[in-house]
């Protein structure tokens, strides 16, 4: 891992952020419903540009009709699309899910691979999805750079103006101890939804990171300066 090569100041900040978020969200976990690896693959593909809550509702019907990976692999993409359409991008998602399940069946003997690079070979699976699978299902070091993660680590000051997911992931590998990666990213999702929101003004007044967050400190300094100038 790249952890030892990271910026010492940012590593110290990361350690404090990790500890505070652990206290704030001790039970944080993946918010997609699944009980095995192939279902998490389906869920994370459907979650693109869709809420996890909606995905969890839609997959109930999907799994009722196709309760096994083999059954879903045997389904036509059009049949899958008819069910998953409420998640948006139904045609492309259904196509990827169908191709992914068939590849798991035909190439991997019905078993979702536990290797990151092998997961990337599956249709519709990118780095975010592969990291989620290896971290949550197989317990391996992983960093899931979803939109919450990217937004928050930039605001906090762990990365500096980096928006591209893979680049953010590479920077975080230098700062986050490998064993902490998955839980840290799940806690960022909770924090991003409840406090450090995207579509409203962040609720810095009730943020457990407000005194160490770069954005919060910048905003507070600006408010103080404006107050002094009045």
DOBA-231732 format. One record per atom (N, C-alpha, C): residue number from 1; residue in one letter; atom name; x negated, y negated, z. Coordinates in steps of 0.1 Angstrom, whole numbers, padded with zeros to 4 digits. Layout:
R   resi   resn   name      xx      yy      zz
R    NUM      A     CA       X       Y       Z
...
***
This chain:
R   resi   resn   name      xx      yy      zz
R      1      X      N   -0008    0012    0000
R      1      X     CA    0000    0000    0000
R      1      X      C   -0009   -0013    0000
R      2      X      N   -0003   -0024   -0004
R      2      X     CA   -0010   -0036   -0005
R      2      X      C   -0010   -0044    0008
R      3      X      N   -0003   -0039    0018
R      3      X     CA    0000   -0047    0030
R      3      X      C   -0013   -0054    0036
R      4      X      N   -0024   -0047    0037
R      4      X     CA   -0036   -0052    0043
R      4      X      C   -0042   -0064    0036
R      5      X      N   -0038   -0067    0023
R      5      X     CA   -0044   -0077    0015
R      5      X      C   -0036   -0090    0016
R      6      X      N   -0025   -0090    0024
R      6      X     CA   -0016   -0102    0024
R      6      X      C   -0022   -0114    0032
R      7      X      N   -0015   -0125    0029
R      7      X     CA   -0018   -0138    0036
R      7      X      C   -0015   -0136    0051
R      8      X      N   -0025   -0138    0060
R      8      X     CA   -0023   -0136    0074
R      8      X      C   -0012   -0145    0080
R      9      X      N   -0012   -0157    0076
R      9      X     CA   -0001   -0166    0082
R      9      X      C    0013   -0161    0078
R     10      X      N    0014   -0157    0065
R     10      X     CA    0027   -0152    0061
R     10      X      C    0030   -0138    0067
R     11      X      N    0020   -0130    0069
R     11      X     CA    0022   -0117    0076
R     11      X      C    0027   -0119    0090
R     12      X      N    0022   -0129    0097
R     12      X     CA    0026   -0133    0110
R     12      X      C    0041   -0137    0110
R     13      X      N    0044   -0146    0100
R     13      X     CA    0058   -0150    0098
R     13      X      C    0067   -0139    0096
R     14      X      N    0062   -0130    0087
R     14      X     CA    0071   -0118    0083
R     14      X      C    0073   -0109    0095
R     15      X      N    0063   -0107    0104
R     15      X     CA    0065   -0099    0116
R     15      X      C    0076   -0105    0125
R     16      X      N    0075   -0118    0126
R     16      X     CA    0085   -0125    0135
R     16      X      C    0099   -0124    0129
R     17      X      N    0100   -0126    0116
R     17      X     CA    0113   -0125    0109
R     17      X      C    0119   -0111    0110
R     18      X      N    0110   -0101    0108
R     18      X     CA    0115   -0087    0110
R     18      X      C    0120   -0084    0124
R     19      X      N    0113   -0089    0134
R     19      X     CA    0118   -0086    0147
R     19      X      C    0131   -0094    0151
R     20      X      N    0132   -0106    0146
R     20      X     CA    0144   -0114    0149
R     20      X      C    0156   -0108    0142
R     21      X      N    0154   -0104    0130
R     21      X     CA    0165   -0098    0122
R     21      X      C    0169   -0084    0128
R     22      X      N    0159   -0077    0133
R     22      X     CA    0162   -0064    0140
R     22      X      C    0171   -0066    0152
R     23      X      N    0168   -0076    0159
R     23      X     CA    0177   -0079    0171
R     23      X      C    0191   -0084    0167
R     24      X      N    0191   -0092    0156
R     24      X     CA    0204   -0097    0152
R     24      X      C    0213   -0087    0145
R     25      X      N    0207   -0078    0138
R     25      X     CA    0215   -0068    0130
R     25      X      C    0209   -0054    0133
R     26      X      N    0210   -0049    0145
R     26      X     CA    0204   -0036    0148
R     26      X      C    0209   -0024    0140
R     27      X      N    0221   -0025    0135
R     27      X     CA    0227   -0014    0129
R     27      X      C    0228   -0016    0114
R     28      X      N    0221   -0025    0108
R     28      X     CA    0222   -0028    0094
R     28      X      C    0219   -0016    0085
R     29      X      N    0227   -0013    0075
R     29      X     CA    0224   -0002    0066
R     29      X      C    0230   -0005    0053
R     30      X      N    0228    0003    0043
R     30      X     CA    0233    0001    0030
R     30      X      C    0248    0000    0031
R     31      X      N    0254   -0010    0024
R     31      X     CA    0269   -0012    0025
R     31      X      C    0276   -0005    0014
R     32      X      N    0270    0003    0006
R     32      X     CA    0276    0012   -0004
R     32      X      C    0279    0025    0003
R     33      X      N    0291    0030    0001
R     33      X     CA    0295    0043    0006
R     33      X      C    0290    0055   -0002
R     34      X      N    0283    0064    0004
R     34      X     CA    0278    0075   -0003
R     34      X      C    0274    0086    0007
R     35      X      N    0274    0099    0003
R     35      X     CA    0270    0110    0011
R     35      X      C    0260    0119    0005
R     36      X      N    0255    0114   -0007
R     36      X     CA    0244    0121   -0013
R     36      X      C    0238    0112   -0024
R     37      X      N    0226    0116   -0029
R     37      X     CA    0218    0107   -0038
R     37      X      C    0226    0103   -0051
R     38      X      N    0232    0112   -0057
R     38      X     CA    0239    0109   -0070
R     38      X      C    0250    0099   -0068
R     39      X      N    0257    0099   -0057
R     39      X     CA    0267    0089   -0054
R     39      X      C    0261    0075   -0052
R     40      X      N    0250    0075   -0046
R     40      X     CA    0243    0062   -0044
R     40      X      C    0239    0056   -0057
R     41      X      N    0234    0065   -0066
R     41      X     CA    0230    0060   -0079
R     41      X      C    0242    0054   -0087
R     42      X      N    0254    0061   -0086
R     42      X     CA    0266    0056   -0092
R     42      X      C    0270    0043   -0086
R     43      X      N    0270    0042   -0072
R     43      X     CA    0274    0030   -0065
R     43      X      C    0265    0018   -0068
R     44      X      N    0252    0020   -0069
R     44      X     CA    0244    0008   -0071
R     44      X      C    0245    0003   -0085
R     45      X      N    0248    0013   -0095
R     45      X     CA    0250    0008   -0109
R     45      X      C    0263    0000   -0110
R     46      X      N    0273    0004   -0103
R     46      X     CA    0286   -0003   -0103
R     46      X      C    0285   -0016   -0096
R     47      X      N    0276   -0017   -0087
R     47      X     CA    0275   -0029   -0078
R     47      X      C    0269   -0041   -0086
R     48      X      N    0263   -0039   -0098
R     48      X     CA    0258   -0050   -0105
R     48      X      C    0269   -0060   -0108
R     49      X      N    0267   -0073   -0104
R     49      X     CA    0277   -0083   -0106
R     49      X      C    0291   -0079   -0100
R     50      X      N    0291   -0072   -0090
R     50      X     CA    0303   -0068   -0083
R     50      X      C    0300   -0066   -0068
R     51      X      N    0310   -0068   -0060
R     51      X     CA    0308   -0067   -0046
R     51      X      C    0308   -0052   -0042
R     52      X      N    0300   -0049   -0031
R     52      X     CA    0300   -0036   -0026
R     52      X      C    0314   -0031   -0021
R     53      X      N    0322   -0041   -0016
R     53      X     CA    0335   -0037   -0011
R     53      X      C    0344   -0032   -0022
R     54      X      N    0343   -0038   -0034
R     54      X     CA    0351   -0034   -0045
R     54      X      C    0346   -0020   -0050
R     55      X      N    0333   -0019   -0051
R     55      X     CA    0327   -0006   -0055
R     55      X      C    0332    0005   -0046
R     56      X      N    0332    0003   -0033
R     56      X     CA    0336    0014   -0024
R     56      X      C    0350    0018   -0026
R     57      X      N    0359    0009   -0030
R     57      X     CA    0373    0012   -0033
R     57      X      C    0374    0020   -0046
R     58      X      N    0367    0015   -0057
R     58      X     CA    0368    0021   -0070
R     58      X      C    0362    0035   -0070
R     59      X      N    0351    0038   -0063
R     59      X     CA    0345    0051   -0064
R     59      X      C    0354    0062   -0057
R     60      X      N    0363    0057   -0048
R     60      X     CA    0372    0067   -0042
R     60      X      C    0380    0075   -0053
R     61      X      N    0385    0067   -0063
R     61      X     CA    0393    0073   -0074
R     61      X      C    0383    0081   -0083
R     62      X      N    0371    0076   -0085
R     62      X     CA    0362    0083   -0094
R     62      X      C    0358    0096   -0088
R     63      X      N    0355    0097   -0075
R     63      X     CA    0351    0109   -0069
R     63      X      C    0362    0119   -0066
R     64      X      N    0374    0113   -0065
R     64      X     CA    0386    0122   -0064
R     64      X      C    0388    0130   -0077
R     65      X      N    0385    0124   -0088
R     65      X     CA    0387    0130   -0101
R     65      X      C    0375    0139   -0105
R     66      X      N    0363    0133   -0101
R     66      X     CA    0350    0140   -0104
R     66      X      C    0342    0142   -0091
R     67      X      N    0345    0152   -0083
R     67      X     CA    0339    0154   -0070
R     67      X      C    0325    0158   -0069
R     68      X      N    0320    0163   -0080
R     68      X     CA    0306    0167   -0081
R     68      X      C    0298    0160   -0092
R     69      X      N    0285    0161   -0090
R     69      X     CA    0277    0155   -0101
R     69      X      C    0279    0162   -0114
R     70      X      N    0281    0175   -0114
R     70      X     CA    0283    0183   -0126
R     70      X      C    0296    0179   -0133
R     71      X      N    0306    0176   -0124
R     71      X     CA    0319    0172   -0130
R     71      X      C    0318    0158   -0136
R     72      X      N    0311    0149   -0130
R     72      X     CA    0309    0136   -0136
R     72      X      C    0301    0136   -0148
R     73      X      N    0291    0145   -0148
R     73      X     CA    0282    0147   -0160
R     73      X      C    0290    0152   -0172
R     74      X      N    0300    0160   -0169
R     74      X     CA    0308    0166   -0180
R     74      X      C    0319    0156   -0185
R     75      X      N    0321    0146   -0178
R     75      X     CA    0332    0136   -0182
R     75      X      C    0327    0127   -0194
R     76      X      N    0336    0123   -0202
R     76      X     CA    0332    0114   -0213
R     76      X      C    0331    0100   -0207
R     77      X      N    0322    0092   -0213
R     77      X     CA    0320    0078   -0209
R     77      X      C    0333    0070   -0208
R     78      X      N    0342    0073   -0218
R     78      X     CA    0355    0066   -0219
R     78      X      C    0363    0069   -0207
R     79      X      N    0363    0081   -0202
R     79      X     CA    0371    0085   -0190
R     79      X      C    0365    0078   -0178
R     80      X      N    0352    0077   -0177
R     80      X     CA    0346    0070   -0166
R     80      X      C    0350    0055   -0166
R     81      X      N    0349    0050   -0178
R     81      X     CA    0352    0035   -0179
R     81      X      C    0366    0032   -0175
R     82      X      N    0375    0040   -0178
R     82      X     CA    0389    0037   -0174
R     82      X      C    0391    0036   -0159
R     83      X      N    0382    0042   -0151
R     83      X     CA    0383    0041   -0137
R     83      X      C    0374    0030   -0131
R     84      X      N    0362    0028   -0137
R     84      X     CA    0353    0018   -0131
R     84      X      C    0355    0004   -0137
R     85      X      N    0364    0002   -0146
R     85      X     CA    0366   -0011   -0152
R     85      X      C    0367   -0022   -0142
R     86      X      N    0374   -0020   -0131
R     86      X     CA    0376   -0031   -0121
R     86      X      C    0363   -0037   -0116
R     87      X      N    0352   -0029   -0117
R     87      X     CA    0339   -0034   -0113
R     87      X      C    0332   -0043   -0123
R     88      X      N    0338   -0045   -0134
R     88      X     CA    0332   -0054   -0145
R     88      X      C    0322   -0046   -0153
R     89      X      N    0320   -0051   -0165
R     89      X     CA    0310   -0045   -0174
R     89      X      C    0312   -0030   -0175
R     90      X      N    0325   -0026   -0176
R     90      X     CA    0329   -0012   -0175
R     90      X      C    0323   -0003   -0186
R     91      X      N    0322   -0008   -0198
R     91      X     CA    0317    0000   -0209
R     91      X      C    0302    0004   -0207
R     92      X      N    0294   -0006   -0204
R     92      X     CA    0279   -0004   -0202
R     92      X      C    0277    0004   -0189
R     93      X      N    0284    0001   -0178
R     93      X     CA    0282    0009   -0166
R     93      X      C    0286    0024   -0168
R     94      X      N    0298    0026   -0174
R     94      X     CA    0302    0039   -0176
R     94      X      C    0292    0047   -0185
R     95      X      N    0287    0040   -0195
R     95      X     CA    0278    0047   -0204
R     95      X      C    0265    0051   -0197
R     96      X      N    0260    0042   -0188
R     96      X     CA    0248    0045   -0180
R     96      X      C    0250    0056   -0170
R     97      X      N    0262    0056   -0163
R     97      X     CA    0265    0066   -0153
R     97      X      C    0266    0080   -0160
R     98      X      N    0273    0080   -0172
R     98      X     CA    0274    0093   -0179
R     98      X      C    0261    0098   -0183
R     99      X      N    0252    0090   -0189
R     99      X     CA    0239    0094   -0193
R     99      X      C    0230    0098   -0182
R    100      X      N    0231    0090   -0171
R    100      X     CA    0223    0093   -0159
R    100      X      C    0227    0107   -0153
R    101      X      N    0240    0109   -0151
R    101      X     CA    0244    0122   -0145
R    101      X      C    0240    0134   -0154
R    102      X      N    0241    0132   -0167
R    102      X     CA    0237    0143   -0176
R    102      X      C    0222    0145   -0176
R    103      X      N    0214    0135   -0175
R    103      X     CA    0200    0137   -0174
R    103      X      C    0196    0144   -0161
R    104      X      N    0202    0140   -0150
R    104      X     CA    0200    0147   -0137
R    104      X      C    0203    0162   -0139
R    105      X      N    0214    0165   -0145
R    105      X     CA    0218    0179   -0147
R    105      X      C    0209    0186   -0157
R    106      X      N    0205    0180   -0168
R    106      X     CA    0198    0187   -0178
R    106      X      C    0183    0187   -0177
R    107      X      N    0178    0176   -0171
R    107      X     CA    0163    0175   -0170
R    107      X      C    0158    0178   -0156
R    108      X      N    0166    0174   -0146
R    108      X     CA    0161    0176   -0132
R    108      X      C    0168    0187   -0124
R    109      X      N    0175    0196   -0132
R    109      X     CA    0181    0207   -0125
R    109      X      C    0192    0204   -0115
R    110      X      N    0199    0193   -0117
R    110      X     CA    0209    0189   -0108
R    110      X      C    0205    0182   -0096
R    111      X      N    0192    0179   -0094
R    111      X     CA    0187    0173   -0082
R    111      X      C    0181    0159   -0086
R    112      X      N    0186    0149   -0078
R    112      X     CA    0181    0135   -0081
R    112      X      C    0166    0135   -0077
R    113      X      N    0157    0131   -0085
R    113      X     CA    0143    0131   -0082
R    113      X      C    0139    0121   -0070
R    114      X      N    0130    0125   -0062
R    114      X     CA    0126    0117   -0051
R    114      X      C    0113    0108   -0054
R    115      X      N    0109    0109   -0067
R    115      X     CA    0098    0101   -0071
R    115      X      C    0102    0088   -0078
R    116      X      N    0096    0077   -0074
R    116      X     CA    0100    0064   -0079
R    116      X      C    0099    0063   -0094
R    117      X      N    0088    0067   -0100
R    117      X     CA    0086    0066   -0114
R    117      X      C    0096    0075   -0122
R    118      X      N    0099    0087   -0116
R    118      X     CA    0109    0096   -0122
R    118      X      C    0123    0089   -0122
R    119      X      N    0126    0083   -0111
R    119      X     CA    0139    0076   -0110
R    119      X      C    0140    0065   -0121
R    120      X      N    0129    0058   -0124
R    120      X     CA    0130    0048   -0134
R    120      X      C    0133    0053   -0148
R    121      X      N    0131    0066   -0150
R    121      X     CA    0134    0072   -0163
R    121      X      C    0149    0074   -0165
R    122      X      N    0157    0073   -0154
R    122      X     CA    0171    0076   -0155
R    122      X      C    0178    0064   -0161
R    123      X      N    0188    0066   -0170
R    123      X     CA    0195    0055   -0176
R    123      X      C    0202    0046   -0166
R    124      X      N    0200    0033   -0167
R    124      X     CA    0207    0023   -0158
R    124      X      C    0200    0021   -0145
R    125      X      N    0188    0028   -0143
R    125      X     CA    0181    0026   -0130
R    125      X      C    0169    0018   -0132
R    126      X      N    0169    0006   -0125
R    126      X     CA    0157   -0002   -0125
R    126      X      C    0150   -0002   -0111
R    127      X      N    0141   -0011   -0109
R    127      X     CA    0133   -0010   -0097
R    127      X      C    0141   -0012   -0084
R    128      X      N    0151   -0020   -0085
R    128      X     CA    0160   -0022   -0073
R    128      X      C    0167   -0009   -0069
R    129      X      N    0173   -0003   -0079
R    129      X     CA    0180    0010   -0077
R    129      X      C    0170    0021   -0072
R    130      X      N    0159    0022   -0079
R    130      X     CA    0149    0032   -0075
R    130      X      C    0144    0030   -0061
R    131      X      N    0142    0018   -0057
R    131      X     CA    0137    0015   -0043
R    131      X      C    0148    0019   -0033
R    132      X      N    0160    0016   -0037
R    132      X     CA    0171    0019   -0028
R    132      X      C    0172    0034   -0025
R    133      X      N    0171    0042   -0036
R    133      X     CA    0172    0056   -0035
R    133      X      C    0160    0062   -0027
R    134      X      N    0148    0058   -0030
R    134      X     CA    0137    0064   -0023
R    134      X      C    0137    0060   -0009
R    135      X      N    0141    0048   -0006
R    135      X     CA    0141    0043    0008
R    135      X      C    0153    0049    0016
R    136      X      N    0165    0048    0011
R    136      X     CA    0177    0052    0019
R    136      X      C    0179    0067    0019
R    137      X      N    0176    0074    0008
R    137      X     CA    0179    0088    0007
R    137      X      C    0167    0096    0011
R    138      X      N    0155    0092    0007
R    138      X     CA    0143    0101    0009
R    138      X      C    0134    0095    0020
R    139      X      N    0137    0084    0025
R    139      X     CA    0130    0079    0037
R    139      X      C    0116    0074    0033
R    140      X      N    0113    0070    0021
R    140      X     CA    0100    0066    0017
R    140      X      C    0099    0051    0017
R    141      X      N    0087    0045    0018
R    141      X     CA    0086    0030    0018
R    141      X      C    0092    0024    0005
R    142      X      N    0100    0014    0008
R    142      X     CA    0108    0008   -0003
R    142      X      C    0111   -0007    0000
R    143      X      N    0111   -0015   -0010
R    143      X     CA    0116   -0029   -0009
R    143      X      C    0126   -0032   -0020
R    144      X      N    0138   -0035   -0016
R    144      X     CA    0149   -0037   -0026
R    144      X      C    0151   -0052   -0027
R    145      X      N    0146   -0057   -0039
R    145      X     CA    0147   -0072   -0041
R    145      X      C    0160   -0075   -0049
R    146      X      N    0171   -0075   -0041
R    146      X     CA    0184   -0079   -0047
R    146      X      C    0185   -0095   -0045
R    147      X      N    0196   -0100   -0049
R    147      X     CA    0198   -0115   -0049
R    147      X      C    0196   -0121   -0035
R    148      X      N    0201   -0114   -0025
R    148      X     CA    0200   -0119   -0011
R    148      X      C    0185   -0119   -0007
R    149      X      N    0178   -0109   -0010
R    149      X     CA    0164   -0108   -0006
R    149      X      C    0156   -0119   -0013
R    150      X      N    0158   -0121   -0026
R    150      X     CA    0151   -0131   -0033
R    150      X      C    0154   -0145   -0028
R    151      X      N    0167   -0148   -0026
R    151      X     CA    0170   -0161   -0021
R    151      X      C    0164   -0164   -0007
R    152      X      N    0166   -0154    0002
R    152      X     CA    0162   -0156    0016
R    152      X      C    0147   -0157    0018
R    153      X      N    0139   -0148    0011
R    153      X     CA    0125   -0149    0013
R    153      X      C    0119   -0161    0007
R    154      X      N    0125   -0167   -0003
R    154      X     CA    0121   -0180   -0008
R    154      X      C    0124   -0191    0002
R    155      X      N    0136   -0191    0007
R    155      X     CA    0140   -0201    0017
R    155      X      C    0132   -0201    0030
R    156      X      N    0129   -0189    0034
R    156      X     CA    0122   -0187    0047
R    156      X      C    0107   -0191    0045
R    157      X      N    0102   -0189    0033
R    157      X     CA    0088   -0193    0031
R    157      X      C    0079   -0181    0030
R    158      X      N    0084   -0169    0028
R    158      X     CA    0076   -0157    0027
R    158      X      C    0070   -0156    0013
R    159      X      N    0078   -0161    0003
R    159      X     CA    0073   -0163   -0011
R    159      X      C    0075   -0177   -0015
R    160      X      N    0068   -0181   -0025
R    160      X     CA    0068   -0196   -0029
R    160      X      C    0074   -0197   -0043
R    161      X      N    0087   -0200   -0044
R    161      X     CA    0093   -0203   -0056
R    161      X      C    0093   -0192   -0067
R    162      X      N    0093   -0179   -0062
R    162      X     CA    0092   -0168   -0071
R    162      X      C    0107   -0162   -0072
R    163      X      N    0112   -0161   -0084
R    163      X     CA    0125   -0156   -0086
R    163      X      C    0126   -0142   -0093
R    164      X      N    0116   -0139   -0100
R    164      X     CA    0116   -0126   -0107
R    164      X      C    0115   -0114   -0098
R    165      X      N    0124   -0105   -0098
R    165      X     CA    0125   -0094   -0088
R    165      X      C    0112   -0087   -0086
R    166      X      N    0106   -0082   -0096
R    166      X     CA    0094   -0074   -0095
R    166      X      C    0083   -0082   -0088
R    167      X      N    0081   -0095   -0092
R    167      X     CA    0071   -0103   -0086
R    167      X      C    0073   -0106   -0071
R    168      X      N    0086   -0107   -0068
R    168      X     CA    0090   -0109   -0053
R    168      X      C    0086   -0096   -0046
R    169      X      N    0090   -0085   -0052
R    169      X     CA    0087   -0072   -0046
R    169      X      C    0072   -0070   -0043
R    170      X      N    0064   -0074   -0053
R    170      X     CA    0049   -0072   -0052
R    170      X      C    0044   -0081   -0041
R    171      X      N    0049   -0093   -0040
R    171      X     CA    0045   -0103   -0029
R    171      X      C    0049   -0097   -0015
R    172      X      N    0061   -0092   -0014
R    172      X     CA    0065   -0087   -0001
R    172      X      C    0058   -0074    0003
R    173      X      N    0053   -0066   -0006
R    173      X     CA    0044   -0055   -0003
R    173      X      C    0032   -0059    0005
R    174      X      N    0028   -0071    0002
R    174      X     CA    0016   -0077    0009
R    174      X      C    0019   -0081    0023
R    175      X      N    0032   -0083    0027
R    175      X     CA    0036   -0089    0039
R    175      X      C    0044   -0079    0048
R    176      X      N    0051   -0070    0043
R    176      X     CA    0060   -0062    0050
R    176      X      C    0054   -0048    0053
R    177      X      N    0053   -0044    0065
R    177      X     CA    0048   -0030    0067
R    177      X      C    0057   -0020    0060
R    178      X      N    0051   -0010    0053
R    178      X     CA    0059   -0001    0045
R    178      X      C    0071    0005    0053
R    179      X      N    0069    0009    0065
R    179      X     CA    0080    0015    0072
R    179      X      C    0091    0006    0075
R    180      X      N    0089   -0007    0074
R    180      X     CA    0100   -0017    0077
R    180      X      C    0108   -0021    0065
R    181      X      N    0103   -0018    0053
R    181      X     CA    0108   -0024    0040
R    181      X      C    0123   -0022    0039
R    182      X      N    0128   -0010    0040
R    182      X     CA    0142   -0007    0037
R    182      X      C    0151   -0014    0047
R    183      X      N    0148   -0013    0060
R    183      X     CA    0157   -0019    0070
R    183      X      C    0156   -0034    0069
R    184      X      N    0144   -0039    0066
R    184      X     CA    0143   -0054    0064
R    184      X      C    0152   -0059    0053
R    185      X      N    0152   -0052    0042
R    185      X     CA    0160   -0057    0031
R    185      X      C    0175   -0055    0034
R    186      X      N    0179   -0045    0041
R    186      X     CA    0193   -0044    0044
R    186      X      C    0197   -0055    0054
R    187      X      N    0189   -0059    0063
R    187      X     CA    0192   -0070    0072
R    187      X      C    0192   -0083    0065
R    188      X      N    0184   -0085    0055
R    188      X     CA    0185   -0097    0047
R    188      X      C    0199   -0098    0040
R    189      X      N    0204   -0087    0035
R    189      X     CA    0218   -0087    0029
R    189      X      C    0228   -0092    0039
R    190      X      N    0228   -0086    0051
R    190      X     CA    0237   -0090    0062
R    190      X      C    0236   -0105    0065
R    191      X      N    0223   -0109    0066
R    191      X     CA    0221   -0123    0070
R    191      X      C    0225   -0133    0058
R    192      X      N    0222   -0128    0046
R    192      X     CA    0226   -0136    0035
R    192      X      C    0241   -0138    0033
R    193      X      N    0248   -0128    0037
R    193      X     CA    0263   -0129    0036
R    193      X      C    0269   -0137    0047
R    194      X      N    0263   -0136    0059
R    194      X     CA    0270   -0141    0071
R    194      X      C    0264   -0155    0074
R    195      X      N    0252   -0158    0072
R    195      X     CA    0245   -0170    0076
R    195      X      C    0239   -0178    0065
R    196      X      N    0229   -0172    0059
R    196      X     CA    0221   -0179    0049
R    196      X      C    0228   -0177    0035
R    197      X      N    0240   -0183    0034
R    197      X     CA    0248   -0180    0022
R    197      X      C    0244   -0187    0010
R    198      X      N    0249   -0182   -0002
R    198      X     CA    0245   -0187   -0015
R    198      X      C    0254   -0198   -0020
R    199      X      N    0267   -0196   -0018
R    199      X     CA    0277   -0205   -0024
R    199      X      C    0282   -0216   -0015
R    200      X      N    0277   -0216   -0003
R    200      X     CA    0281   -0227    0006
R    200      X      C    0268   -0232    0012
R    201      X      N    0268   -0242    0020
R    201      X     CA    0257   -0247    0027
R    201      X      C    0253   -0237    0037
R    202      X      N    0240   -0233    0038
R    202      X     CA    0236   -0223    0048
R    202      X      C    0239   -0228    0062
R    203      X      N    0243   -0218    0071
R    203      X     CA    0247   -0222    0084
R    203      X      C    0234   -0221    0093
R    204      X      N    0226   -0231    0091
R    204      X     CA    0213   -0232    0099
R    204      X      C    0215   -0233    0114
R    205      X      N    0226   -0239    0117
R    205      X     CA    0229   -0242    0131
R    205      X      C    0231   -0229    0139
R    206      X      N    0234   -0218    0133
R    206      X     CA    0236   -0205    0140
R    206      X      C    0227   -0195    0134
R    207      X      N    0215   -0199    0129
R    207      X     CA    0206   -0190    0123
R    207      X      C    0195   -0186    0133
R    208      X      N    0192   -0173    0134
R    208      X     CA    0182   -0169    0143
R    208      X      C    0168   -0172    0139
R    209      X      N    0167   -0177    0126
R    209      X     CA    0154   -0180    0121
R    209      X      C    0151   -0195    0119
R    210      X      N    0161   -0203    0123
R    210      X     CA    0161   -0217    0120
R    210      X      C    0148   -0225    0124
R    211      X      N    0141   -0220    0135
R    211      X     CA    0129   -0228    0139
R    211      X      C    0117   -0223    0132
R    212      X      N    0118   -0212    0124
R    212      X     CA    0106   -0207    0117
R    212      X      C    0108   -0207    0102
R    213      X      N    0120   -0211    0098
R    213      X     CA    0123   -0211    0083
R    213      X      C    0119   -0223    0077
R    214      X      N    0112   -0222    0066
R    214      X     CA    0106   -0234    0058
R    214      X      C    0117   -0243    0054
R    215      X      N    0128   -0237    0048
R    215      X     CA    0139   -0246    0043
R    215      X      C    0146   -0253    0054
R    216      X      N    0149   -0246    0065
R    216      X     CA    0155   -0252    0076
R    216      X      C    0147   -0264    0082
R    217      X      N    0134   -0261    0083
R    217      X     CA    0126   -0272    0089
R    217      X      C    0125   -0284    0079
R    218      X      N    0124   -0281    0066
R    218      X     CA    0124   -0292    0057
R    218      X      C    0137   -0300    0057
R    219      X      N    0148   -0293    0058
R    219      X     CA    0161   -0300    0059
R    219      X      C    0162   -0308    0072
R    220      X      N    0158   -0302    0083
R    220      X     CA    0158   -0310    0096
R    220      X      C    0149   -0322    0096
R    221      X      N    0138   -0321    0090
R    221      X     CA    0129   -0332    0089
R    221      X      C    0135   -0343    0080
R    222      X      N    0142   -0339    0070
R    222      X     CA    0148   -0349    0061
R    222      X      C    0159   -0357    0069
R    223      X      N    0167   -0349    0076
R    223      X     CA    0178   -0355    0084
R    223      X      C    0172   -0364    0095
R    224      X      N    0161   -0361    0101
R    224      X     CA    0155   -0369    0111
R    224      X      C    0150   -0382    0105
R    225      X      N    0144   -0381    0093
R    225      X     CA    0139   -0393    0086
R    225      X      C    0150   -0402    0082
R    226      X      N    0161   -0396    0077
R    226      X     CA    0172   -0404    0073
R    226      X      C    0178   -0411    0085
R    227      X      N    0179   -0405    0097
R    227      X     CA    0184   -0411    0109
R    227      X      C    0175   -0422    0114
R    228      X      N    0162   -0420    0113
R    228      X     CA    0153   -0431    0117
R    228      X      C    0153   -0443    0108
R    229      X      N    0156   -0441    0095
R    229      X     CA    0157   -0452    0086
R    229      X      C    0169   -0460    0087
R    230      X      N    0179   -0455    0094
R    230      X     CA    0192   -0462    0095
R    230      X      C    0191   -0473    0106
***
